[in-house]
Amino acid sequence: MALQAGIVGLPNVGKSTLFNALSSAKAQAANFPFCTIEPNIGVITVPDQRVIELERLVKPQRVVPTTVEIVDIAGLVKGASQGEGLGNQFLGNIRSTDAIIHVLRCFDDDNVIHVDGSVDPVRDKEIIDTELQLKDLDSVEKKISKVEKQARTGDKELQQGLELLRSLKAHLEQGHNARAMALSPQDEEKHVRDMFLLTMKPVVYVCNVDERSVVAGNRHTESVRRAVAAEQGEILHVSAAIESEIAVMEGFEDRQMFLQDMGLQESGVARLIQCTYRLLRLATFFTAGVQEVRAWTITRGMLAPQAAGVIHSDFEKGFIRAEVIKFSDYLTLGSESACRDAGKLAVQGKDYVVEDGDIMHFRFNV
């Protein structure tokens, strides 16, 4: 899948340190603004216990997990919407992503400078929000001007769309993100989606905290929680410094012992990757055989022929049917043949909506 999530934030909030921990594609991490000039793209393996279980049961020659792309984007400053700093480049890079990982500094450390001189994650969030909102406002105003001319014909649908656009304009002018505005899926599809608004993109707020605040958070994370309540955005507490320590540990057991000592069940990186996968509305289906156990990425709601096309275009063109086993049944019964004998293998046609965790075999004819 070509979907990407972009890591954004002000300079020196820990974006590149976090990206380094996420990916083997190393972004330069330094204690000064604009360290990251070009967006770095990392292809990140998605942690999935189901892959491990299938490997244990099938004992294949190789295992291929699913991945997600994460982009480290240059830090933004005030005035970016007017081209200040690396503004134009930043906004162009974020527009090309499908979701936002917004990193906020939620730790105090005099040795790490802050571009605005003090630690205030809500202020930092509002700086970036304002720049994105101004860019979105420009897009909405241009569309209003265009639709106003078209609506003079008396077309009721265009007039309804114009009213919605004016409401959206007022919403942005009040300092709210587009994603916080109540829109029906139909209205979004008809009147909003073609503008590719920056503040409409789904977001997770990553509070970069100190070691002591990873589990319970601190006063900074509480202020963030209050600030994003209207958006219903997800919030994660992650210590980029801890994650960078975990990233250099070679052994799985060493990493697990380190996490246990910290009182954590899994790393912040693992939680962030899983959250990003959900944010992009992705799902996983599996193919399982002695040669290969593989996880395949699809968007939620895909039909069986489309999922087959992810493997190969010929599978979609010549799709006949899909043989589907639920992961829970496979785990309980232990093999495809046992599932077949127990009547747990379902034959599905072209209208079947693939579910996360399905183990599938496609029949096709080209």
Phi and psi in degrees as a GROMACS rama.xvg file:
@    title "Ramachandran Plot"
@    xaxis  label "Phi"
@    yaxis  label "Psi"
@TYPE xy
-97.5236  7.67326  ALA-2
-71.2021  142.233  LEU-3
-132.459  149.504  GLN-4
-113.238  136.965  ALA-5
-105.158  132.037  GLY-6
-85.4688  120.413  ILE-7
-125.17  163.994  VAL-8
161.323  170.135  GLY-9
-67.5528  164.152  LEU-10
-59.5534  144.661  PRO-11
65.2025  33.4049  ASN-12
-101.337  -5.1901  VAL-13
107.151  14.0764  GLY-14
-59.4053  -52.0551  LYS-15
-71.2334  -33.8907  SER-16
-61.6969  -42.5713  THR-17
-66.7403  -41.3589  LEU-18
-61.8472  -40.7494  PHE-19
-58.948  -39.5439  ASN-20
-71.5395  -29.4294  ALA-21
-75.5041  -34.7726  LEU-22
-135.073  153.332  SER-23
-77.8246  -10.957  SER-24
-80.6712  100.875  ALA-25
-81.1307  119.042  LYS-26
-87.5588  145.06  ALA-27
-63.9435  132.781  GLN-28
-119.382  117.655  ALA-29
-146.173  163.833  ALA-30
-92.4154  54.2295  ASN-31
-157.512  155.06  PHE-32
-65.4106  155.197  PRO-33
61.2741  30.4885  PHE-34
-61.1806  -39.5875  CYS-35
-95.6622  111.023  THR-36
-96.6617  -49.6973  ILE-37
-99.0727  143.356  GLU-38
-65.0377  129.938  PRO-39
-94.643  134.889  ASN-40
-111.098  125.039  ILE-41
-115.5  133.801  GLY-42
-96.3183  109.024  VAL-43
-104.653  130.56  ILE-44
-71.7207  132.102  THR-45
-88.0195  119.556  VAL-46
-62.7006  128.99  PRO-47
-151.172  109.331  ASP-48
-61.5459  -25.8783  GLN-49
-63.9254  -33.7913  ARG-50
-63.1809  -42.065  VAL-51
-63.756  -42.2017  ILE-52
-65.3078  -41.2431  GLU-53
-65.7786  -38.04  LEU-54
-61.8839  -40.9148  GLU-55
-64.0792  -39.5254  ARG-56
-80.0762  -42.1065  LEU-57
-87.5536  -31.4687  VAL-58
54.5437  58.4729  LYS-59
-77.9293  168.981  PRO-60
-71.3604  -31.8451  GLN-61
-150.175  159.402  ARG-62
-126.827  132.862  VAL-63
-123.785  107.132  VAL-64
-77.5779  171.076  PRO-65
-88.0474  162.675  THR-66
-134.809  166.141  THR-67
-140.251  145.019  VAL-68
-94.9268  131.164  GLU-69
-125.001  134.096  ILE-70
-112.78  128.246  VAL-71
-91.2513  114.29  ASP-72
-105.339  142.458  ILE-73
-52.524  144.45  ALA-74
-61.9228  146.009  GLY-75
-107.149  150.735  LEU-76
-128.688  170.227  VAL-77
-56.5294  140.758  LYS-78
89.4185  6.53798  GLY-79
-60.0888  -35.9909  ALA-80
-65.3286  -18.2406  SER-81
-103.147  9.03502  GLN-82
93.687  7.46067  GLY-83
-67.9236  151.601  GLU-84
57.5569  -126.122  GLY-85
-105.618  30.9176  LEU-86
-54.7971  -51.5171  GLY-87
-61.0782  -40.6327  ASN-88
-66.7127  -43.9129  GLN-89
-58.8439  -50.581  PHE-90
-66.3337  -34.816  LEU-91
-66.4476  -40.9641  GLY-92
-66.9147  -40.9259  ASN-93
-71.0958  -30.6808  ILE-94
-63.9199  -30.0944  ARG-95
-81.9424  -6.44224  SER-96
-93.4527  165.786  THR-97
-104.236  -15.6882  ASP-98
-153.735  163  ALA-99
-120.56  130.429  ILE-100
-104.919  103.179  ILE-101
-96.9728  108.179  HIS-102
-89.3484  128.883  VAL-103
-121.841  133.064  LEU-104
-76.4013  119.595  ARG-105
-126.607  36.4191  CYS-106
-136.854  151.978  PHE-107
-102.683  127.566  ASP-108
-159.829  110.466  ASP-109
-64.8284  -18.5246  ASP-110
-82.6811  -11.6652  ASN-111
-113.145  110.398  VAL-112
-69.3835  151.094  ILE-113
-113.263  137.515  HIS-114
-58.9079  -26.6875  VAL-115
-107.558  10.3426  ASP-116
86.7601  -12.0448  GLY-117
-151.669  161.902  SER-118
-92.8507  116.063  VAL-119
-153.795  90.1126  ASP-120
-63.3649  -30.9683  PRO-121
-68.2465  -42.6744  VAL-122
-60.882  -42.9656  ARG-123
-60.9454  -43.2925  ASP-124
-60.3854  -44.2048  LYS-125
-66.8847  -32.2176  GLU-126
-61.3084  -49.2885  ILE-127
-68.956  -42.7161  ILE-128
-55.7569  -44.5799  ASP-129
-60.7508  -44.2564  THR-130
-64.5741  -40.2182  GLU-131
-70.135  -39.2833  LEU-132
-63.9186  -40.2428  GLN-133
-63.2131  -39.7694  LEU-134
-66.2453  -41.67  LYS-135
-65.9676  -38.5714  ASP-136
-60.4946  -39.391  LEU-137
-62.1535  -42.504  ASP-138
-64.6443  -42.8878  SER-139
-66.3993  -42.4253  VAL-140
-62.7438  -38.946  GLU-141
-64.6386  -40.1744  LYS-142
-71.019  -37.3889  LYS-143
-58.2708  -45.616  ILE-144
-59.01  -39.8532  SER-145
-70.5363  -44.9922  LYS-146
-71.3204  -32.4039  VAL-147
-55.9421  -42.9869  GLU-148
-66.6384  -41.7807  LYS-149
-69.5908  -33.1406  GLN-150
-74.1266  -12.414  ALA-151
-65.1203  -15.6287  ARG-152
-72.966  -12.2207  THR-153
92.9334  5.59438  GLY-154
-62.252  117.235  ASP-155
-64.2616  -38.3612  LYS-156
-65.4171  -39.6993  GLU-157
-65.8693  -37.8447  LEU-158
-66.8426  -39.3047  GLN-159
-64.5581  -40.4389  GLN-160
-63.8187  -37.8648  GLY-161
-63.8445  -41.2059  LEU-162
-62.0999  -43.2955  GLU-163
-62.4588  -42.7614  LEU-164
-63.7732  -38.5851  LEU-165
-66.0088  -37.3194  ARG-166
-65.4813  -40.4519  SER-167
-64.7139  -39.5242  LEU-168
-60.3467  -46.5081  LYS-169
-63.3025  -38.5968  ALA-170
-60.1308  -46.398  HIS-171
-67.6047  -39.5976  LEU-172
-63.9275  -25.2066  GLU-173
-82.6651  2.68955  GLN-174
85.6666  22.2073  GLY-175
-103.793  147.91  HIS-176
-78.166  148.87  ASN-177
-59.9787  -32.8234  ALA-178
-66.6746  -17.224  ARG-179
-86.3  -4.42969  ALA-180
-88.1953  132.958  MET-181
-72.6383  111.395  ALA-182
-129.108  139.013  LEU-183
-74.422  152.747  SER-184
-55.3451  -34.8641  PRO-185
-67.3177  -44.8746  GLN-186
-64.1692  -40.9507  ASP-187
-62.2542  -44.1328  GLU-188
-65.1752  -43.5818  GLU-189
-74.8997  -41.4364  LYS-190
-118.037  -16.4313  HIS-191
-117.366  -39.312  VAL-192
-58.4343  -34.9197  ARG-193
-69.0827  -9.13685  ASP-194
-88.2383  -14.1902  MET-195
51.0414  52.292  PHE-196
-64.3405  137.008  LEU-197
-67.1899  -38.9631  LEU-198
-85.2947  5.26468  THR-199
-91.36  -16.8622  MET-200
-65.1504  140.448  LYS-201
-62.8755  148.816  PRO-202
-138.893  146.699  VAL-203
-122.622  133.212  VAL-204
-95.3262  118.977  TYR-205
-102.332  111.018  VAL-206
-85.7863  109.365  CYS-207
-81.0586  106.184  ASN-208
-112.358  171.011  VAL-209
-80.9051  170.989  ASP-210
-55.0141  -39.246  GLU-211
-73.0456  -15.8247  ARG-212
-107.4  7.69541  SER-213
-62.759  -40.6903  VAL-214
-83.8485  -56.2323  VAL-215
-95.6989  -13.1446  ALA-216
81.3824  -167.426  GLY-217
-153.492  -169.227  ASN-218
-63.8287  -32.2348  ARG-219
-67.1775  -43.7354  HIS-220
-68.0163  -32.2512  THR-221
-65.9598  -38.8388  GLU-222
-66.327  -35.9463  SER-223
-65.1589  -43.8416  VAL-224
-57.95  -43.4177  ARG-225
-66.0329  -37.7207  ARG-226
-69.7135  -29.2981  ALA-227
-104.148  7.29186  VAL-228
-56.3061  -39.8452  ALA-229
-67.7703  -25.4373  ALA-230
-85.3616  -15.4116  GLU-231
55.7809  32.005  GLN-232
-77.5284  149.383  GLY-233
-78.8325  145.44  GLU-234
-122.788  132.728  ILE-235
-122.614  140.333  LEU-236
-97.2643  119.123  HIS-237
-137.017  137.508  VAL-238
-101.832  107.499  SER-239
-60.8236  -33.613  ALA-240
-65.1781  -43.7591  ALA-241
-64.7572  -43.16  ILE-242
-63.2931  -33.9369  GLU-243
-69.4719  -31.0646  SER-244
-67.9902  -44.4266  GLU-245
-62.3462  -37.7592  ILE-246
-61.6156  -29.3349  ALA-247
-90.5404  -4.30188  VAL-248
-78.3023  129.491  MET-249
-83.0206  -40.8611  GLU-250
-88.2654  139.648  GLY-251
-60.995  -41.93  PHE-252
-64.3047  -37.3113  GLU-253
-63.4406  -41.4098  ASP-254
-65.3186  -40.5797  ARG-255
-66.6746  -39.9588  GLN-256
-64.4331  -39.6173  MET-257
-62.5355  -44.494  PHE-258
-63.4975  -41.8858  LEU-259
-62.186  -40.0706  GLN-260
-63.1997  -29.5946  ASP-261
-85.0525  -5.6448  MET-262
77.9149  26.4089  GLY-263
-115.543  143.959  LEU-264
-85.8002  -33.603  GLN-265
-147.007  161.552  GLU-266
-71.6183  158.31  SER-267
-63.7948  -34.6162  GLY-268
-61.2855  -44.3995  VAL-269
-61.8935  -43.8736  ALA-270
-63.9114  -38.995  ARG-271
-68.1642  -41.264  LEU-272
-63.3744  -44.626  ILE-273
-63.654  -40.3711  GLN-274
-64.1843  -42.3012  CYS-275
-62.4572  -39.946  THR-276
-59.9179  -44.0341  TYR-277
-67.1182  -40.0132  ARG-278
-60.3541  -36.2451  LEU-279
-82.7873  3.19818  LEU-280
58.6899  43.6827  ARG-281
-97.6158  155.601  LEU-282
-139.039  167.915  ALA-283
-126.42  132.565  THR-284
-120.409  163.182  PHE-285
-123.19  149.18  PHE-286
-116.888  138.554  THR-287
-137.534  118.28  ALA-288
-152.9  172.291  GLY-289
-64.9573  -26.9948  VAL-290
-78.4758  -36.0435  GLN-291
-159.788  136.021  GLU-292
-106.527  125.088  VAL-293
-136.992  139.367  ARG-294
-98.7266  132.015  ALA-295
-116.544  137.646  TRP-296
-95.4819  130.716  THR-297
-133.93  164.959  ILE-298
-85.9884  145.809  THR-299
-59.7389  138.765  ARG-300
95.0508  -2.22557  GLY-301
-65.6446  142.059  MET-302
-83.6915  162.071  LEU-303
-54.5539  -44.7171  ALA-304
-62.2462  -37.3192  PRO-305
-65.8879  -40.9288  GLN-306
-62.6467  -39.9819  ALA-307
-60.9974  -36.6404  ALA-308
-66.5283  -21.2821  GLY-309
-65.8223  -33.5438  VAL-310
-74.8846  -49.7432  ILE-311
-161.999  140.529  HIS-312
-59.9266  -31.2342  SER-313
-64.3504  -32.4713  ASP-314
-62.9144  -37.5126  PHE-315
-75.1157  -42.8922  GLU-316
-61.9345  -42.6749  LYS-317
-104.226  23.3742  GLY-318
-56.736  130.995  PHE-319
-110.714  -55.1123  ILE-320
-161.584  168.836  ARG-321
-124.033  136.152  ALA-322
-99.847  122.442  GLU-323
-123.276  131.569  VAL-324
-121.926  132.294  ILE-325
-73.2565  142.008  LYS-326
-57.3494  -41.7341  PHE-327
-60.4255  -38.3382  SER-328
-68.342  -41.4339  ASP-329
-62.4363  -42.3983  TYR-330
-64.1553  -40.151  LEU-331
-71.0535  -44.5768  THR-332
-90.3886  -23.6515  LEU-333
93.9981  -11.2414  GLY-334
-163.961  164.379  SER-335
-66.7332  -41.7357  GLU-336
-64.3293  -38.5058  SER-337
-66.5226  -38.2654  ALA-338
-66.2473  -39.1916  CYS-339
-64.1242  -45.1494  ARG-340
-64.8436  -30.8826  ASP-341
-88.9553  3.98308  ALA-342
73.3468  23.8971  GLY-343
-99.9825  9.11124  LYS-344
-103.664  115.814  LEU-345
-101.679  139.122  ALA-346
-95.7346  121.163  VAL-347
-119.762  148.437  GLN-348
-100.8  -159.967  GLY-349
-68.0642  -20.6421  LYS-350
-92.0023  1.7274  ASP-351
-72.5546  128.276  TYR-352
-89.2792  117.292  VAL-353
-67.0875  134.432  VAL-354
-103.565  149.7  GLU-355
-58.5678  127.669  ASP-356
97.189  -6.22254  GLY-357
-60.4765  138.426  ASP-358
-104.573  121.365  ILE-359
-127.167  148.479  MET-360
-133.585  126.476  HIS-361
-101.505  137.148  PHE-362
-105.68  130.687  ARG-363
-148.15  164.16  PHE-364
-146.204  119.227  ASN-365
